[in-house]
Structures are given as structure tokens and as C-alpha cells.
Amino acid sequence: MVEKIIGSKVINVKGETLGKIEDLVVDIDTGTIMYAVLESGGFLGIGDKLLPVPWESLAALPSEGIFFLNKSKEEMEKAPAFDKKNLPDVGDMRWGGGILKHYGVPGYEQRGPMGMGYGYGYGGYGYGGYGYRYGMYPGSEREDPYKKIFDSKTIKTISGQVIKVEQVPEPGLGMEMRLTVFIDKKEVLPVYLGPAFYIVGPGQAKHFKIGDQVTVSGSQATRGGESFMIATTVKRGNEVLRLRDKDGNPEWIGWKKTK
């Protein structure tokens, strides 16, 4: 229910409060939530402003009534904002494009006026995990980009709750599956699984969703200043999804030919 969302606290990965959800912006034609409108509540040095945040940039922990946003307070102070008494034209392409760019939404350059049309999170396998849209098989000759940065010396195991399920583009390889896991209610960690064709393709049925309790083993890595995990296995209940061996070699190499 919308009333369960309005008023929810928004924090970043450091646990800092960024504000609360004041309202939602909805595309009336499709019923899609486009933006969550945040009220800073004095936590940011921007005065009495409202901040529109792309819905897909937020990750939820419904049981706790908390939303996560991977932005620092300093970044939020520079985010697009508007006065409560001076609402913007949300259909303006320049206005919407600036918001998507600031929050680093994948493919924002190719989206339409309201940020629609690129296929991330809306009607596909994105934020809610209610449907699945997986990319084409890229071919066994393509090199896995995560094999290069996989380090067996950094392998560890974490447990936590899935707060976001999404596909992210990997140039030349199509769509990669990524989970965001809230570890022990203290830390948020992105976990890269593998190509979407393997994770959610026919015969796999490994459909992760928000709220799943998972145990993940994998190599800790850093890219662009962001810490993340390259998963070797993901356990959910009695199910175990095997993705890589201890040296980081993908399980899906040759998978297309044998299935």
C-alpha cells in the first residue's frame, strides 16, 4: 500500500539519514512509479526543498520500513531539488534527464522525457522482480570481465536479506544480474551473479526477489571506488546456485551448447 511507503526513512549505505519519502510521481498512462519525492527534514543543508529520486535508484527493506539510496550527504546536497510551492514540469525532458544523470541511472541518455524506454526496472526483471527480461546469449567466445578482477585470496561468505534485484548492462556481454544484499542489518553490498541468460533463462528458475534470505560466497572486489562481491555460490533455503569455481571460472561457459 502507498501509505506504507509514504513517510519511510531513506538512508545511505553508511547508515546516514537522507530524509523521508514525502510523495510519489506516477506515470498516469502506465501506472509506473517514476520518482520518489524526498523531504530532507533538516538532514541536508539545502533548506526546505524536495528532491525527486528515480524509483529504481532506491532499494527497499519492507520489513523495516527503510529505503536505501547509494548517495552521500554531500552528493544529495547537489542533487536536483525544487521548492514545495513551486512544482516543476515533470514531463520536461531536460528536467528528467538531469535527475537520471545525477543518480547514475543506466541508459539515461537513451530514455524518453519521463525516463522510460530503456528497459531497466520497468516491466522487466528490475526493481520489483515480478517479471523477467533477460539478454541474448553473447557467445562463448566473449571473455567474462569479472574473471580478470576475481581474486581467490579475497573469497568470503556473507549472509543477509535481498533488498534489490536488477539487471545492469555489461558492454559486449548483454545484461548482468546483480543483487543488493543487506548484511546483518549493518552493511549494504552489491553482488554480481552472472549473465542474465544463465540466471533467469529457461530451465534455471533461480528467480530472486526482494526479501529473500541468502548466503553468498565470493570474491570481494572494488571498481570505481565501489566495493562489491563476485559470487561463486548463492544459497537460498535448500537451493544452491553455483556460478564460479574457486578460481573464478564461470559455470556458464559452454552452457548454451549442452542445455
The 8 nearest C-alpha neighbors of each residue, nearest first, counted from 0:
[[1, 2, 3, 4, 5, 61, 64, 7],
 [0, 2, 4, 3, 5, 23, 22, 6],
 [1, 3, 5, 0, 4, 6, 7, 22],
 [2, 4, 1, 0, 5, 7, 6, 64],
 [5, 3, 1, 2, 7, 6, 20, 0],
 [4, 6, 20, 2, 7, 21, 3, 22],
 [5, 7, 20, 19, 21, 4, 8, 3],
 [8, 6, 19, 4, 20, 5, 64, 65],
 [7, 9, 19, 65, 18, 66, 6, 10],
 [10, 8, 66, 19, 18, 17, 67, 65],
 [11, 9, 16, 67, 17, 15, 14, 68],
 [12, 10, 68, 14, 69, 13, 67, 15],
 [11, 13, 14, 187, 69, 186, 10, 67],
 [14, 12, 11, 15, 186, 10, 71, 187],
 [13, 15, 11, 12, 10, 16, 185, 186],
 [16, 14, 10, 11, 13, 17, 12, 72],
 [15, 17, 10, 18, 9, 14, 11, 42],
 [18, 16, 10, 9, 42, 39, 15, 72],
 [19, 17, 39, 9, 38, 40, 16, 8],
 [18, 20, 8, 9, 7, 37, 38, 6],
 [19, 21, 37, 6, 5, 7, 36, 22],
 [20, 22, 37, 36, 38, 5, 6, 19],
 [23, 21, 36, 20, 35, 5, 24, 37],
 [22, 24, 35, 36, 34, 25, 32, 21],
 [23, 25, 34, 33, 32, 35, 22, 26],
 [26, 24, 32, 33, 31, 27, 30, 23],
 [27, 25, 31, 30, 28, 29, 32, 33],
 [26, 28, 30, 29, 25, 31, 24, 32],
 [29, 27, 26, 30, 31, 25, 32, 113],
 [28, 30, 31, 26, 27, 25, 32, 121],
 [29, 31, 27, 26, 28, 25, 32, 33],
 [32, 30, 26, 29, 25, 33, 121, 27],
 [31, 33, 25, 34, 24, 26, 54, 30],
 [32, 34, 25, 24, 54, 31, 53, 26],
 [35, 33, 53, 54, 24, 52, 51, 23],
 [34, 36, 23, 52, 54, 51, 22, 37],
 [35, 37, 51, 22, 50, 21, 23, 20],
 [38, 36, 20, 50, 21, 19, 49, 18],
 [37, 39, 49, 18, 19, 40, 21, 20],
 [38, 40, 18, 41, 42, 43, 17, 37],
 [41, 39, 42, 38, 18, 19, 43, 47],
 [40, 42, 43, 39, 44, 46, 47, 18],
 [41, 43, 40, 39, 17, 18, 16, 44],
 [44, 42, 41, 45, 39, 76, 72, 17],
 [43, 45, 46, 76, 42, 41, 39, 72],
 [44, 46, 43, 76, 48, 47, 39, 41],
 [47, 45, 48, 44, 41, 43, 39, 40],
 [46, 48, 45, 82, 49, 83, 39, 41],
 [49, 47, 82, 81, 46, 80, 83, 45],
 [48, 50, 38, 81, 80, 37, 82, 36],
 [49, 51, 80, 37, 36, 52, 79, 38],
 [52, 50, 36, 35, 34, 37, 49, 80],
 [51, 53, 34, 35, 54, 36, 50, 56],
 [54, 52, 34, 56, 55, 33, 35, 99],
 [53, 55, 34, 56, 33, 57, 35, 52],
 [54, 56, 57, 53, 126, 120, 58, 125],
 [57, 55, 53, 54, 68, 58, 52, 102],
 [58, 56, 68, 55, 67, 54, 66, 59],
 [57, 59, 67, 163, 66, 162, 68, 56],
 [60, 58, 66, 162, 61, 65, 67, 57],
 [59, 61, 65, 162, 63, 62, 66, 64],
 [62, 60, 64, 63, 59, 65, 210, 66],
 [61, 63, 60, 64, 65, 210, 59, 160],
 [64, 62, 61, 65, 60, 59, 66, 7],
 [63, 65, 61, 7, 62, 60, 66, 8],
 [66, 64, 8, 60, 63, 7, 9, 59],
 [65, 67, 59, 9, 58, 60, 8, 57],
 [68, 66, 58, 10, 11, 57, 9, 59],
 [67, 69, 11, 57, 70, 10, 56, 58],
 [68, 70, 11, 12, 67, 71, 56, 57],
 [71, 69, 68, 11, 74, 75, 72, 12],
 [70, 72, 74, 73, 75, 11, 69, 15],
 [71, 73, 75, 74, 76, 43, 70, 17],
 [72, 74, 76, 71, 75, 77, 70, 43],
 [75, 73, 71, 77, 76, 72, 70, 78],
 [76, 74, 78, 72, 77, 73, 71, 70],
 [75, 77, 73, 74, 78, 45, 43, 72],
 [78, 76, 75, 74, 79, 73, 80, 45],
 [77, 79, 75, 76, 80, 74, 101, 50],
 [80, 78, 98, 50, 77, 81, 51, 97],
 [81, 79, 50, 49, 48, 78, 51, 82],
 [82, 80, 49, 48, 83, 86, 50, 85],
 [83, 81, 48, 85, 84, 49, 86, 47],
 [82, 84, 85, 48, 49, 86, 81, 47],
 [83, 85, 82, 86, 81, 48, 87, 49],
 [84, 86, 82, 83, 87, 81, 88, 48],
 [85, 87, 84, 83, 81, 82, 88, 89],
 [88, 86, 89, 85, 81, 94, 91, 90],
 [87, 89, 90, 91, 86, 94, 95, 92],
 [88, 90, 91, 87, 95, 94, 113, 92],
 [89, 91, 88, 112, 113, 92, 95, 94],
 [90, 92, 94, 89, 88, 93, 112, 95],
 [93, 91, 112, 95, 94, 96, 90, 113],
 [94, 92, 96, 95, 91, 97, 112, 98],
 [93, 95, 91, 97, 92, 96, 98, 89],
 [94, 96, 92, 98, 97, 93, 113, 91],
 [97, 95, 93, 99, 98, 94, 92, 100],
 [98, 96, 100, 94, 95, 99, 93, 101],
 [97, 99, 101, 95, 100, 96, 79, 102],
 [98, 100, 96, 104, 102, 97, 101, 107],
 [99, 101, 103, 97, 98, 102, 96, 107],
 [102, 100, 98, 103, 99, 97, 78, 79],
 [103, 101, 99, 100, 104, 98, 56, 53],
 [102, 104, 100, 101, 99, 105, 107, 56],
 [103, 105, 99, 102, 107, 100, 106, 56],
 [106, 104, 107, 103, 167, 119, 168, 99],
 [105, 107, 108, 109, 104, 117, 110, 119],
 [106, 108, 110, 109, 105, 104, 99, 100],
 [109, 107, 106, 110, 96, 100, 105, 111],
 [110, 108, 107, 106, 117, 111, 116, 114],
 [111, 109, 114, 107, 115, 116, 108, 117],
 [110, 112, 114, 115, 113, 116, 109, 92],
 [113, 111, 92, 114, 90, 91, 95, 110],
 [114, 112, 115, 111, 90, 95, 92, 89],
 [113, 115, 110, 111, 112, 95, 107, 116],
 [116, 114, 110, 111, 113, 117, 112, 118],
 [115, 117, 110, 118, 111, 114, 109, 119],
 [118, 116, 110, 119, 115, 106, 109, 107],
 [117, 119, 116, 121, 120, 123, 122, 115],
 [120, 118, 121, 125, 117, 123, 166, 105],
 [125, 119, 121, 126, 123, 124, 55, 122],
 [122, 120, 123, 119, 118, 125, 31, 124],
 [121, 123, 120, 130, 124, 118, 125, 129],
 [124, 122, 132, 131, 130, 121, 125, 120],
 [123, 125, 131, 130, 128, 132, 120, 165],
 [120, 126, 124, 165, 123, 128, 119, 127],
 [125, 127, 120, 164, 165, 128, 163, 55],
 [128, 126, 129, 125, 209, 164, 208, 124],
 [127, 129, 124, 208, 130, 125, 126, 164],
 [130, 128, 127, 124, 131, 123, 208, 122],
 [131, 129, 124, 123, 128, 122, 132, 125],
 [130, 132, 124, 123, 133, 129, 199, 128],
 [133, 131, 123, 124, 134, 130, 195, 122],
 [132, 134, 195, 196, 131, 135, 174, 199],
 [135, 133, 174, 173, 196, 195, 136, 132],
 [134, 136, 137, 196, 173, 133, 174, 195],
 [135, 137, 138, 196, 134, 173, 255, 172],
 [138, 136, 172, 135, 173, 141, 139, 171],
 [139, 137, 140, 136, 141, 172, 255, 253],
 [140, 138, 141, 252, 253, 137, 142, 255],
 [139, 141, 138, 142, 137, 252, 143, 253],
 [142, 140, 139, 138, 143, 137, 172, 171],
 [141, 143, 144, 140, 139, 146, 172, 145],
 [142, 144, 145, 146, 141, 147, 249, 172],
 [145, 143, 146, 147, 142, 148, 169, 172],
 [146, 144, 147, 148, 143, 149, 229, 247],
 [145, 147, 149, 144, 148, 143, 247, 248],
 [148, 146, 145, 149, 144, 143, 150, 247],
 [147, 149, 145, 146, 150, 220, 144, 221],
 [148, 150, 146, 147, 247, 218, 145, 151],
 [151, 149, 152, 153, 218, 148, 154, 246],
 [150, 152, 154, 153, 246, 245, 218, 149],
 [153, 151, 150, 154, 218, 155, 149, 219],
 [152, 154, 218, 151, 219, 150, 155, 220],
 [155, 153, 218, 217, 151, 152, 219, 216],
 [156, 154, 216, 217, 153, 218, 157, 219],
 [157, 155, 216, 215, 217, 214, 158, 154],
 [156, 158, 215, 214, 216, 155, 159, 182],
 [159, 157, 214, 213, 182, 215, 156, 183],
 [158, 160, 182, 181, 213, 212, 183, 180],
 [159, 161, 212, 181, 180, 211, 210, 162],
 [162, 160, 180, 209, 210, 211, 163, 179],
 [161, 163, 209, 59, 58, 60, 179, 180],
 [162, 164, 179, 58, 178, 161, 209, 126],
 [165, 163, 178, 126, 125, 177, 128, 208],
 [166, 164, 125, 177, 126, 176, 124, 167],
 [165, 167, 176, 175, 174, 177, 125, 168],
 [166, 168, 175, 174, 165, 176, 169, 177],
 [169, 167, 174, 173, 175, 170, 166, 105],
 [168, 170, 172, 173, 174, 171, 175, 167],
 [171, 169, 172, 168, 173, 174, 144, 167],
 [170, 172, 173, 169, 137, 141, 168, 142],
 [173, 171, 137, 169, 170, 174, 141, 194],
 [174, 172, 134, 169, 168, 171, 170, 137],
 [173, 175, 168, 134, 167, 195, 166, 194],
 [176, 174, 194, 167, 195, 166, 193, 168],
 [175, 177, 166, 195, 192, 193, 194, 165],
 [178, 176, 191, 165, 190, 192, 166, 164],
 [177, 179, 164, 190, 163, 189, 180, 191],
 [178, 180, 189, 163, 188, 162, 161, 190],
 [181, 179, 161, 188, 160, 187, 159, 162],
 [180, 182, 187, 160, 159, 186, 184, 161],
 [183, 181, 159, 186, 184, 185, 158, 180],
 [182, 184, 185, 159, 181, 186, 158, 160],
 [185, 183, 182, 181, 186, 159, 187, 160],
 [184, 186, 183, 182, 181, 187, 14, 13],
 [185, 187, 182, 181, 184, 188, 12, 183],
 [186, 188, 181, 180, 12, 182, 179, 189],
 [187, 189, 180, 179, 227, 190, 186, 181],
 [190, 188, 179, 227, 178, 180, 228, 191],
 [191, 189, 228, 178, 177, 227, 179, 229],
 [192, 190, 177, 229, 230, 193, 228, 176],
 [193, 191, 230, 176, 177, 190, 229, 242],
 [192, 194, 175, 176, 191, 195, 198, 242],
 [195, 193, 175, 196, 197, 174, 176, 198],
 [194, 196, 198, 133, 175, 176, 197, 174],
 [195, 197, 200, 133, 194, 198, 199, 134],
 [198, 196, 195, 200, 194, 199, 251, 193],
 [199, 197, 195, 196, 200, 205, 203, 194],
 [200, 198, 195, 197, 196, 205, 203, 204],
 [199, 201, 196, 197, 203, 198, 202, 195],
 [202, 200, 203, 199, 204, 196, 197, 198],
 [201, 203, 204, 200, 199, 258, 205, 197],
 [202, 204, 205, 201, 200, 199, 198, 197],
 [205, 203, 206, 202, 199, 201, 200, 198],
 [206, 204, 203, 199, 198, 207, 240, 200],
 [207, 205, 204, 199, 208, 198, 128, 203],
 [206, 208, 205, 211, 164, 128, 209, 161],
 [209, 207, 128, 211, 210, 164, 206, 161],
 [208, 210, 162, 161, 211, 163, 164, 127],
 [209, 211, 161, 160, 162, 208, 212, 60],
 [212, 210, 161, 160, 209, 208, 213, 207],
 [213, 211, 160, 159, 235, 161, 210, 214],
 [212, 214, 235, 234, 159, 158, 211, 160],
 [215, 213, 158, 234, 157, 233, 159, 235],
 [214, 216, 233, 157, 156, 232, 158, 213],
 [217, 215, 156, 232, 155, 231, 230, 157],
 [218, 216, 230, 231, 154, 229, 155, 228],
 [217, 219, 154, 153, 229, 228, 150, 149],
 [218, 220, 228, 153, 227, 154, 217, 229],
 [221, 219, 227, 226, 228, 218, 222, 148],
 [222, 220, 226, 225, 224, 227, 223, 219],
 [223, 221, 225, 224, 226, 220, 227, 148],
 [222, 224, 225, 221, 226, 220, 227, 148],
 [223, 225, 222, 221, 226, 227, 220, 69],
 [226, 224, 222, 221, 223, 227, 220, 189],
 [227, 225, 221, 220, 224, 222, 188, 228],
 [226, 228, 189, 220, 188, 190, 219, 221],
 [227, 229, 219, 190, 218, 230, 217, 220],
 [230, 228, 191, 218, 217, 190, 192, 219],
 [229, 231, 217, 192, 232, 216, 228, 191],
 [230, 232, 243, 217, 242, 216, 241, 244],
 [233, 231, 241, 216, 240, 242, 230, 215],
 [232, 234, 215, 240, 239, 214, 216, 213],
 [235, 233, 239, 214, 213, 238, 240, 215],
 [236, 234, 213, 238, 237, 212, 239, 233],
 [235, 237, 238, 234, 213, 212, 239, 214],
 [236, 238, 235, 239, 234, 240, 213, 233],
 [239, 237, 235, 236, 234, 240, 233, 205],
 [238, 240, 234, 233, 241, 235, 237, 232],
 [241, 239, 233, 232, 234, 242, 238, 205],
 [242, 240, 232, 231, 243, 239, 233, 250],
 [241, 243, 231, 250, 232, 249, 240, 230],
 [244, 242, 231, 249, 247, 248, 250, 241],
 [243, 245, 247, 246, 248, 231, 249, 242],
 [244, 246, 247, 151, 243, 231, 248, 154],
 [247, 245, 244, 248, 151, 150, 243, 149],
 [246, 248, 243, 244, 245, 146, 149, 249],
 [247, 249, 243, 244, 246, 250, 146, 245],
 [250, 248, 243, 251, 242, 252, 247, 244],
 [249, 251, 242, 243, 252, 248, 241, 244],
 [250, 252, 254, 249, 253, 197, 242, 255],
 [251, 253, 254, 250, 139, 249, 255, 248],
 [252, 254, 256, 255, 251, 139, 257, 250],
 [255, 253, 251, 252, 257, 256, 258, 250],
 [256, 254, 253, 258, 257, 251, 252, 136],
 [255, 257, 254, 253, 258, 252, 139, 251],
 [256, 258, 254, 255, 253, 252, 251, 139],
 [257, 255, 256, 254, 202, 253, 201, 251]]
